Amino acid sequence: MLLFGLPPTKDDDGTAAYDMRGPVQQAVAALKAALPDLLVITDVCLCEYTSHGHCGVLDQAEIANDLTVERLVRTAVSHSVAGADMVAPSDMMDGRVAAIRTALDARGFERVAIMAYAAKYCSGFYGPFREAVDSAPMFGDRRSHQMDPANADEALREVELDIAEGADIVMIKPAMPYLDVLWRVKSRFGYPTAAYQVSGEYSMIKAAARNGWIDEERAMLESLTAIRRAGADMIVTYFARDFARALGKG
Ligand SMILES: [Zn+2]
């Protein structure tokens, strides 16, 4: 299970992200108490918590990288204190994987793993998620830290950096429009690789099925199979429950 937080109040610096009474911290503690064997992963970013919807602390209209990393570290530590098994930094700031790894190790959380959003593209497929967590940027966009869809080589460099910084799993996001990137990353590094089938990918299948244009279960299975075939060892998907049901395990 991968948790994202939607705090009751947001501020400029996203301080709710590392509040021990925050929604993710409380949910992790409750889930681990009720279901100790459930693997709980937490999203680590500030965009769900900032009033302006950007992924970090702003200096004028720019994201201040190092200040943001400091807050991401506090967020990852607070999730670990609450009991998270794995943290997933989705922000794409420079140097955050190493900073989080160092801080977790120093506090005795050597066993908390890091799943790094290593190649996160500036994509048009994130719309439904941003609406759900009310995190669409109030101005500008995420081009300063998310990747250009036309650039595949940069993904390999970003993945290499995150592995060197101590990531346990690298993630490609979105999935279906970037299957070539997924394939290249898995072939090049042979590293545990995840792909995130994002809200827009999911919604397109749901909406088309609702209109009677496609068979939902068949399209779901085909899309997940394609992501797996392209090299994903694990898939983050809103279809998780439907998929389990289709396999007769849900
Ligand atoms: Zn973000």
py3Dmol code that shows the C-alpha trace and the ligand (Angstrom):
import py3Dmol

protein = """\
ATOM      1  CA  MET A   1       0.000   0.000   0.000  1.00  0.00           C
ATOM      2  CA  LEU A   2       1.335   3.420  -0.980  1.00  0.00           C
ATOM      3  CA  LEU A   3      -0.018   6.323   1.066  1.00  0.00           C
ATOM      4  CA  PHE A   4      -0.409   9.966   0.053  1.00  0.00           C
ATOM      5  CA  GLY A   5      -1.511  12.651   2.500  1.00  0.00           C
ATOM      6  CA  LEU A   6      -4.192  15.281   2.232  1.00  0.00           C
ATOM      7  CA  PRO A   7      -3.827  17.548   5.279  1.00  0.00           C
ATOM      8  CA  PRO A   8      -6.718  19.664   6.615  1.00  0.00           C
ATOM      9  CA  THR A   9      -4.650  22.822   6.178  1.00  0.00           C
ATOM     10  CA  LYS A  10      -1.792  23.711   3.850  1.00  0.00           C
ATOM     11  CA  ASP A  11       0.848  26.430   4.146  1.00  0.00           C
ATOM     12  CA  ASP A  12       3.634  27.931   2.026  1.00  0.00           C
ATOM     13  CA  ASP A  13       6.320  25.622   3.421  1.00  0.00           C
ATOM     14  CA  GLY A  14       4.272  22.404   3.543  1.00  0.00           C
ATOM     15  CA  THR A  15       4.967  21.902   7.264  1.00  0.00           C
ATOM     16  CA  ALA A  16       2.048  19.441   7.592  1.00  0.00           C
ATOM     17  CA  ALA A  17       4.210  16.941   5.683  1.00  0.00           C
ATOM     18  CA  TYR A  18       6.306  16.148   8.761  1.00  0.00           C
ATOM     19  CA  ASP A  19       3.677  16.623  11.462  1.00  0.00           C
ATOM     20  CA  MET A  20       3.500  13.439  13.575  1.00  0.00           C
ATOM     21  CA  ARG A  21      -0.272  14.021  13.804  1.00  0.00           C
ATOM     22  CA  GLY A  22      -0.488  14.313  10.009  1.00  0.00           C
ATOM     23  CA  PRO A  23      -2.731  12.031   7.951  1.00  0.00           C
ATOM     24  CA  VAL A  24       0.068   9.770   6.655  1.00  0.00           C
ATOM     25  CA  GLN A  25       1.789   9.411  10.026  1.00  0.00           C
ATOM     26  CA  GLN A  26      -1.522   8.487  11.696  1.00  0.00           C
ATOM     27  CA  ALA A  27      -2.555   6.146   8.900  1.00  0.00           C
ATOM     28  CA  VAL A  28       0.790   4.315   8.927  1.00  0.00           C
ATOM     29  CA  ALA A  29       0.618   3.770  12.679  1.00  0.00           C
ATOM     30  CA  ALA A  30      -3.005   2.561  12.491  1.00  0.00           C
ATOM     31  CA  LEU A  31      -2.325   0.238   9.542  1.00  0.00           C
ATOM     32  CA  LYS A  32       0.779  -1.307  11.119  1.00  0.00           C
ATOM     33  CA  ALA A  33      -1.095  -1.831  14.396  1.00  0.00           C
ATOM     34  CA  ALA A  34      -4.030  -3.568  12.660  1.00  0.00           C
ATOM     35  CA  LEU A  35      -2.090  -5.375   9.907  1.00  0.00           C
ATOM     36  CA  PRO A  36       1.534  -5.868  10.949  1.00  0.00           C
ATOM     37  CA  ASP A  37       2.368  -7.857   7.796  1.00  0.00           C
ATOM     38  CA  LEU A  38       1.084  -5.239   5.366  1.00  0.00           C
ATOM     39  CA  LEU A  39       3.914  -3.519   3.488  1.00  0.00           C
ATOM     40  CA  VAL A  40       3.342   0.192   3.922  1.00  0.00           C
ATOM     41  CA  ILE A  41       5.061   2.671   1.609  1.00  0.00           C
ATOM     42  CA  THR A  42       4.703   6.433   1.977  1.00  0.00           C
ATOM     43  CA  ASP A  43       4.922   9.157  -0.604  1.00  0.00           C
ATOM     44  CA  VAL A  44       7.490  11.779   0.332  1.00  0.00           C
ATOM     45  CA  CYS A  45       6.907  15.141  -1.343  1.00  0.00           C
ATOM     46  CA  LEU A  46       5.649  18.568  -0.345  1.00  0.00           C
ATOM     47  CA  CYS A  47       3.134  19.279  -3.127  1.00  0.00           C
ATOM     48  CA  GLU A  48       0.220  17.730  -1.251  1.00  0.00           C
ATOM     49  CA  TYR A  49       1.030  19.994   1.708  1.00  0.00           C
ATOM     50  CA  THR A  50       1.968  23.354   0.184  1.00  0.00           C
ATOM     51  CA  SER A  51      -0.681  26.008  -0.394  1.00  0.00           C
ATOM     52  CA  HIS A  52       0.878  26.846  -3.776  1.00  0.00           C
ATOM     53  CA  GLY A  53       0.956  23.187  -4.886  1.00  0.00           C
ATOM     54  CA  HIS A  54       4.651  23.094  -5.767  1.00  0.00           C
ATOM     55  CA  CYS A  55       6.867  20.207  -4.703  1.00  0.00           C
ATOM     56  CA  GLY A  56       9.121  22.318  -2.515  1.00  0.00           C
ATOM     57  CA  VAL A  57       9.784  25.464  -0.550  1.00  0.00           C
ATOM     58  CA  LEU A  58       9.838  28.494  -2.810  1.00  0.00           C
ATOM     59  CA  ASP A  59      12.453  31.214  -3.073  1.00  0.00           C
ATOM     60  CA  GLN A  60      10.640  33.832  -5.181  1.00  0.00           C
ATOM     61  CA  ALA A  61       9.160  31.726  -7.995  1.00  0.00           C
ATOM     62  CA  GLU A  62      11.858  29.014  -7.860  1.00  0.00           C
ATOM     63  CA  ILE A  63      11.989  25.879  -5.727  1.00  0.00           C
ATOM     64  CA  ALA A  64      14.857  26.116  -3.203  1.00  0.00           C
ATOM     65  CA  ASN A  65      16.453  22.675  -3.637  1.00  0.00           C
ATOM     66  CA  ASP A  66      18.435  22.315  -0.415  1.00  0.00           C
ATOM     67  CA  LEU A  67      15.775  23.803   1.868  1.00  0.00           C
ATOM     68  CA  THR A  68      13.286  21.439   0.288  1.00  0.00           C
ATOM     69  CA  VAL A  69      15.557  18.423   0.775  1.00  0.00           C
ATOM     70  CA  GLU A  70      15.821  19.279   4.472  1.00  0.00           C
ATOM     71  CA  ARG A  71      12.029  19.128   4.771  1.00  0.00           C
ATOM     72  CA  LEU A  72      11.782  15.944   2.738  1.00  0.00           C
ATOM     73  CA  VAL A  73      14.265  14.354   5.151  1.00  0.00           C
ATOM     74  CA  ARG A  74      12.112  15.386   8.125  1.00  0.00           C
ATOM     75  CA  THR A  75       9.070  13.964   6.351  1.00  0.00           C
ATOM     76  CA  ALA A  76      10.761  10.621   5.609  1.00  0.00           C
ATOM     77  CA  VAL A  77      11.973  10.334   9.205  1.00  0.00           C
ATOM     78  CA  SER A  78       8.486  11.081  10.587  1.00  0.00           C
ATOM     79  CA  HIS A  79       6.997   8.357   8.363  1.00  0.00           C
ATOM     80  CA  SER A  80       9.635   5.906   9.586  1.00  0.00           C
ATOM     81  CA  VAL A  81       8.970   6.787  13.207  1.00  0.00           C
ATOM     82  CA  ALA A  82       5.282   6.057  12.519  1.00  0.00           C
ATOM     83  CA  GLY A  83       6.269   2.599  11.197  1.00  0.00           C
ATOM     84  CA  ALA A  84       6.606   2.867   7.404  1.00  0.00           C
ATOM     85  CA  ASP A  85       8.488   0.000   5.738  1.00  0.00           C
ATOM     86  CA  MET A  86       9.514   2.052   2.744  1.00  0.00           C
ATOM     87  CA  VAL A  87       9.576   5.726   1.793  1.00  0.00           C
ATOM     88  CA  ALA A  88       9.081   6.923  -1.761  1.00  0.00           C
ATOM     89  CA  PRO A  89      10.479  10.380  -2.531  1.00  0.00           C
ATOM     90  CA  SER A  90       8.546  11.634  -5.554  1.00  0.00           C
ATOM     91  CA  ASP A  91       9.851  15.190  -5.659  1.00  0.00           C
ATOM     92  CA  MET A  92      12.854  14.870  -8.029  1.00  0.00           C
ATOM     93  CA  MET A  93      15.008  17.317  -6.016  1.00  0.00           C
ATOM     94  CA  ASP A  94      18.760  16.836  -6.400  1.00  0.00           C
ATOM     95  CA  GLY A  95      20.507  14.891  -3.645  1.00  0.00           C
ATOM     96  CA  ARG A  96      17.394  13.862  -1.730  1.00  0.00           C
ATOM     97  CA  VAL A  97      17.967  10.099  -1.825  1.00  0.00           C
ATOM     98  CA  ALA A  98      21.411  10.369  -0.212  1.00  0.00           C
ATOM     99  CA  ALA A  99      20.154  12.862   2.384  1.00  0.00           C
ATOM    100  CA  ILE A 100      17.191  10.660   3.319  1.00  0.00           C
ATOM    101  CA  ARG A 101      19.366   7.511   3.481  1.00  0.00           C
ATOM    102  CA  THR A 102      21.900   9.218   5.761  1.00  0.00           C
ATOM    103  CA  ALA A 103      19.206  10.579   8.084  1.00  0.00           C
ATOM    104  CA  LEU A 104      17.335   7.265   8.302  1.00  0.00           C
ATOM    105  CA  ASP A 105      20.522   5.321   9.047  1.00  0.00           C
ATOM    106  CA  ALA A 106      21.568   7.827  11.712  1.00  0.00           C
ATOM    107  CA  ARG A 107      18.243   7.299  13.500  1.00  0.00           C
ATOM    108  CA  GLY A 108      18.342   3.515  13.390  1.00  0.00           C
ATOM    109  CA  PHE A 109      16.042   3.073  10.398  1.00  0.00           C
ATOM    110  CA  GLU A 110      18.554   1.140   8.303  1.00  0.00           C
ATOM    111  CA  ARG A 111      15.809  -1.302   7.320  1.00  0.00           C
ATOM    112  CA  VAL A 112      13.453   1.309   5.922  1.00  0.00           C
ATOM    113  CA  ALA A 113      13.880   1.070   2.157  1.00  0.00           C
ATOM    114  CA  ILE A 114      13.837   3.897  -0.358  1.00  0.00           C
ATOM    115  CA  MET A 115      11.854   3.662  -3.577  1.00  0.00           C
ATOM    116  CA  ALA A 116      13.034   6.645  -5.601  1.00  0.00           C
ATOM    117  CA  TYR A 117      10.965   8.235  -8.322  1.00  0.00           C
ATOM    118  CA  ALA A 118      14.101   8.295 -10.447  1.00  0.00           C
ATOM    119  CA  ALA A 119      12.573   9.205 -13.786  1.00  0.00           C
ATOM    120  CA  LYS A 120       9.458  11.303 -13.335  1.00  0.00           C
ATOM    121  CA  TYR A 121       8.288  12.982 -16.471  1.00  0.00           C
ATOM    122  CA  CYS A 122       6.496  16.291 -16.760  1.00  0.00           C
ATOM    123  CA  SER A 123       3.313  14.641 -17.972  1.00  0.00           C
ATOM    124  CA  GLY A 124      -0.214  15.509 -18.977  1.00  0.00           C
ATOM    125  CA  PHE A 125      -1.449  12.296 -17.350  1.00  0.00           C
ATOM    126  CA  TYR A 126      -1.348  13.460 -13.714  1.00  0.00           C
ATOM    127  CA  GLY A 127      -4.580  15.505 -13.827  1.00  0.00           C
ATOM    128  CA  PRO A 128      -7.026  13.329 -11.855  1.00  0.00           C
ATOM    129  CA  PHE A 129      -4.527  12.827  -8.989  1.00  0.00           C
ATOM    130  CA  ARG A 130      -3.811  16.534  -8.685  1.00  0.00           C
ATOM    131  CA  GLU A 131      -7.495  17.248  -8.538  1.00  0.00           C
ATOM    132  CA  ALA A 132      -7.961  14.609  -5.824  1.00  0.00           C
ATOM    133  CA  VAL A 133      -5.240  15.998  -3.555  1.00  0.00           C
ATOM    134  CA  ASP A 134      -5.774  19.584  -4.658  1.00  0.00           C
ATOM    135  CA  SER A 135      -2.108  19.958  -5.607  1.00  0.00           C
ATOM    136  CA  ALA A 136      -2.213  21.539  -9.057  1.00  0.00           C
ATOM    137  CA  PRO A 137       0.424  24.300  -9.007  1.00  0.00           C
ATOM    138  CA  MET A 138      -1.219  27.710  -8.468  1.00  0.00           C
ATOM    139  CA  PHE A 139       1.225  29.165 -10.998  1.00  0.00           C
ATOM    140  CA  GLY A 140       3.848  27.813 -13.366  1.00  0.00           C
ATOM    141  CA  ASP A 141       4.430  24.085 -13.751  1.00  0.00           C
ATOM    142  CA  ARG A 142       6.915  21.370 -12.735  1.00  0.00           C
ATOM    143  CA  ARG A 143       9.235  21.654 -15.706  1.00  0.00           C
ATOM    144  CA  SER A 144      12.107  22.845 -13.505  1.00  0.00           C
ATOM    145  CA  HIS A 145      12.424  19.442 -11.795  1.00  0.00           C
ATOM    146  CA  GLN A 146      10.398  16.958 -13.831  1.00  0.00           C
ATOM    147  CA  MET A 147      11.783  15.563 -17.059  1.00  0.00           C
ATOM    148  CA  ASP A 148      11.149  16.468 -20.670  1.00  0.00           C
ATOM    149  CA  PRO A 149       9.055  13.721 -22.354  1.00  0.00           C
ATOM    150  CA  ALA A 150      11.331  13.910 -25.414  1.00  0.00           C
ATOM    151  CA  ASN A 151      14.451  13.050 -23.425  1.00  0.00           C
ATOM    152  CA  ALA A 152      15.180   9.366 -22.695  1.00  0.00           C
ATOM    153  CA  ASP A 153      18.924   9.623 -21.975  1.00  0.00           C
ATOM    154  CA  GLU A 154      18.331  11.912 -19.008  1.00  0.00           C
ATOM    155  CA  ALA A 155      16.252   9.161 -17.394  1.00  0.00           C
ATOM    156  CA  LEU A 156      19.264   6.855 -17.447  1.00  0.00           C
ATOM    157  CA  ARG A 157      21.435   9.531 -15.810  1.00  0.00           C
ATOM    158  CA  GLU A 158      18.815  10.214 -13.119  1.00  0.00           C
ATOM    159  CA  VAL A 159      18.449   6.499 -12.388  1.00  0.00           C
ATOM    160  CA  GLU A 160      22.218   6.076 -12.162  1.00  0.00           C
ATOM    161  CA  LEU A 161      22.436   8.945  -9.659  1.00  0.00           C
ATOM    162  CA  ASP A 162      19.633   7.589  -7.473  1.00  0.00           C
ATOM    163  CA  ILE A 163      21.215   4.119  -7.394  1.00  0.00           C
ATOM    164  CA  ALA A 164      24.555   5.684  -6.442  1.00  0.00           C
ATOM    165  CA  GLU A 165      22.835   7.658  -3.673  1.00  0.00           C
ATOM    166  CA  GLY A 166      21.386   4.482  -2.148  1.00  0.00           C
ATOM    167  CA  ALA A 167      17.942   3.926  -3.664  1.00  0.00           C
ATOM    168  CA  ASP A 168      16.687   0.352  -3.198  1.00  0.00           C
ATOM    169  CA  ILE A 169      14.131   0.560  -6.009  1.00  0.00           C
ATOM    170  CA  VAL A 170      13.994   3.003  -8.908  1.00  0.00           C
ATOM    171  CA  MET A 171      10.703   4.106 -10.381  1.00  0.00           C
ATOM    172  CA  ILE A 172       9.593   5.299 -13.795  1.00  0.00           C
ATOM    173  CA  LYS A 173       6.493   7.510 -13.956  1.00  0.00           C
ATOM    174  CA  PRO A 174       4.143   7.525 -15.870  1.00  0.00           C
ATOM    175  CA  ALA A 175       4.241   3.957 -17.169  1.00  0.00           C
ATOM    176  CA  MET A 176       2.542   3.345 -20.496  1.00  0.00           C
ATOM    177  CA  PRO A 177       3.810   6.397 -22.445  1.00  0.00           C
ATOM    178  CA  TYR A 178       7.369   5.571 -21.191  1.00  0.00           C
ATOM    179  CA  LEU A 179       7.645   1.816 -21.717  1.00  0.00           C
ATOM    180  CA  ASP A 180      10.817   2.349 -23.763  1.00  0.00           C
ATOM    181  CA  VAL A 181      12.406   4.176 -20.835  1.00  0.00           C
ATOM    182  CA  LEU A 182      11.366   1.388 -18.496  1.00  0.00           C
ATOM    183  CA  TRP A 183      12.902  -1.187 -20.812  1.00  0.00           C
ATOM    184  CA  ARG A 184      16.159   0.759 -21.115  1.00  0.00           C
ATOM    185  CA  VAL A 185      16.436   1.287 -17.365  1.00  0.00           C
ATOM    186  CA  LYS A 186      15.806  -2.376 -16.560  1.00  0.00           C
ATOM    187  CA  SER A 187      18.179  -3.582 -19.300  1.00  0.00           C
ATOM    188  CA  ARG A 188      20.956  -1.148 -18.409  1.00  0.00           C
ATOM    189  CA  PHE A 189      20.971  -1.462 -14.620  1.00  0.00           C
ATOM    190  CA  GLY A 190      19.218  -4.770 -13.845  1.00  0.00           C
ATOM    191  CA  TYR A 191      18.029  -3.055 -10.679  1.00  0.00           C
ATOM    192  CA  PRO A 192      14.685  -3.487  -8.862  1.00  0.00           C
ATOM    193  CA  THR A 193      12.478  -1.316 -11.056  1.00  0.00           C
ATOM    194  CA  ALA A 194       8.972  -0.029 -10.440  1.00  0.00           C
ATOM    195  CA  ALA A 195       6.559   1.705 -12.776  1.00  0.00           C
ATOM    196  CA  TYR A 196       3.714   3.957 -11.781  1.00  0.00           C
ATOM    197  CA  GLN A 197       0.543   3.641 -13.840  1.00  0.00           C
ATOM    198  CA  VAL A 198      -0.703   7.152 -13.107  1.00  0.00           C
ATOM    199  CA  SER A 199      -4.204   8.499 -12.537  1.00  0.00           C
ATOM    200  CA  GLY A 200      -4.651   9.647 -16.150  1.00  0.00           C
ATOM    201  CA  GLU A 201      -3.743   6.218 -17.520  1.00  0.00           C
ATOM    202  CA  TYR A 202      -6.206   4.612 -15.116  1.00  0.00           C
ATOM    203  CA  SER A 203      -8.974   7.135 -15.760  1.00  0.00           C
ATOM    204  CA  MET A 204      -8.765   6.773 -19.531  1.00  0.00           C
ATOM    205  CA  ILE A 205      -9.430   3.047 -19.284  1.00  0.00           C
ATOM    206  CA  LYS A 206     -12.202   3.566 -16.710  1.00  0.00           C
ATOM    207  CA  ALA A 207     -13.888   6.306 -18.746  1.00  0.00           C
ATOM    208  CA  ALA A 208     -13.686   4.444 -22.046  1.00  0.00           C
ATOM    209  CA  ALA A 209     -15.102   1.328 -20.392  1.00  0.00           C
ATOM    210  CA  ARG A 210     -17.924   3.333 -18.819  1.00  0.00           C
ATOM    211  CA  ASN A 211     -18.814   4.591 -22.302  1.00  0.00           C
ATOM    212  CA  GLY A 212     -18.905   1.028 -23.563  1.00  0.00           C
ATOM    213  CA  TRP A 213     -15.940   1.585 -25.899  1.00  0.00           C
ATOM    214  CA  ILE A 214     -13.582  -1.020 -24.436  1.00  0.00           C
ATOM    215  CA  ASP A 215     -13.730  -4.049 -22.151  1.00  0.00           C
ATOM    216  CA  GLU A 216     -12.373  -2.732 -18.861  1.00  0.00           C
ATOM    217  CA  GLU A 217     -10.918  -5.947 -17.468  1.00  0.00           C
ATOM    218  CA  ARG A 218      -9.268  -6.875 -20.725  1.00  0.00           C
ATOM    219  CA  ALA A 219      -7.758  -3.393 -21.163  1.00  0.00           C
ATOM    220  CA  MET A 220      -6.580  -3.349 -17.545  1.00  0.00           C
ATOM    221  CA  LEU A 221      -4.873  -6.722 -17.859  1.00  0.00           C
ATOM    222  CA  GLU A 222      -3.306  -5.759 -21.187  1.00  0.00           C
ATOM    223  CA  SER A 223      -1.967  -2.457 -19.845  1.00  0.00           C
ATOM    224  CA  LEU A 224      -0.477  -4.085 -16.736  1.00  0.00           C
ATOM    225  CA  THR A 225       0.988  -6.929 -18.810  1.00  0.00           C
ATOM    226  CA  ALA A 226       2.647  -4.393 -21.131  1.00  0.00           C
ATOM    227  CA  ILE A 227       4.257  -2.609 -18.191  1.00  0.00           C
ATOM    228  CA  ARG A 228       5.481  -5.900 -16.772  1.00  0.00           C
ATOM    229  CA  ARG A 229       6.757  -7.009 -20.200  1.00  0.00           C
ATOM    230  CA  ALA A 230       8.711  -3.757 -20.555  1.00  0.00           C
ATOM    231  CA  GLY A 231      10.665  -4.592 -17.408  1.00  0.00           C
ATOM    232  CA  ALA A 232       8.734  -3.557 -14.312  1.00  0.00           C
ATOM    233  CA  ASP A 233       9.351  -5.750 -11.264  1.00  0.00           C
ATOM    234  CA  MET A 234       6.496  -3.981  -9.510  1.00  0.00           C
ATOM    235  CA  ILE A 235       3.672  -1.724 -10.592  1.00  0.00           C
ATOM    236  CA  VAL A 236       1.994   1.027  -8.641  1.00  0.00           C
ATOM    237  CA  THR A 237      -1.565   1.137  -9.925  1.00  0.00           C
ATOM    238  CA  TYR A 238      -5.041   2.251  -8.923  1.00  0.00           C
ATOM    239  CA  PHE A 239      -6.174  -1.042 -10.442  1.00  0.00           C
ATOM    240  CA  ALA A 240      -4.533  -3.043  -7.618  1.00  0.00           C
ATOM    241  CA  ARG A 241      -7.832  -4.145  -6.101  1.00  0.00           C
ATOM    242  CA  ASP A 242      -9.506  -4.840  -9.460  1.00  0.00           C
ATOM    243  CA  PHE A 243      -6.441  -6.776 -10.551  1.00  0.00           C
ATOM    244  CA  ALA A 244      -6.479  -8.895  -7.397  1.00  0.00           C
ATOM    245  CA  ARG A 245     -10.171  -9.614  -7.994  1.00  0.00           C
ATOM    246  CA  ALA A 246      -9.522 -10.548 -11.613  1.00  0.00           C
ATOM    247  CA  LEU A 247      -6.917 -13.037 -10.401  1.00  0.00           C
ATOM    248  CA  GLY A 248      -9.435 -14.415  -7.936  1.00  0.00           C
ATOM    249  CA  LYS A 249      -7.394 -13.180  -4.976  1.00  0.00           C
ATOM    250  CA  GLY A 250      -9.326 -10.069  -4.023  1.00  0.00           C
TER     251      GLY A 250
END
"""
ligand_1 = """\
1
ZN
Zn 5.346 16.701 -5.664
"""
view = py3Dmol.view(width=600, height=400)
view.addModel(protein, "pdb")
view.setStyle({"model": 0}, {"cartoon": {"style": "trace"}})
view.addModel(ligand_1, "xyz")
view.setStyle({"model": 1}, {"stick": {}})
view.zoomTo()
view.show()
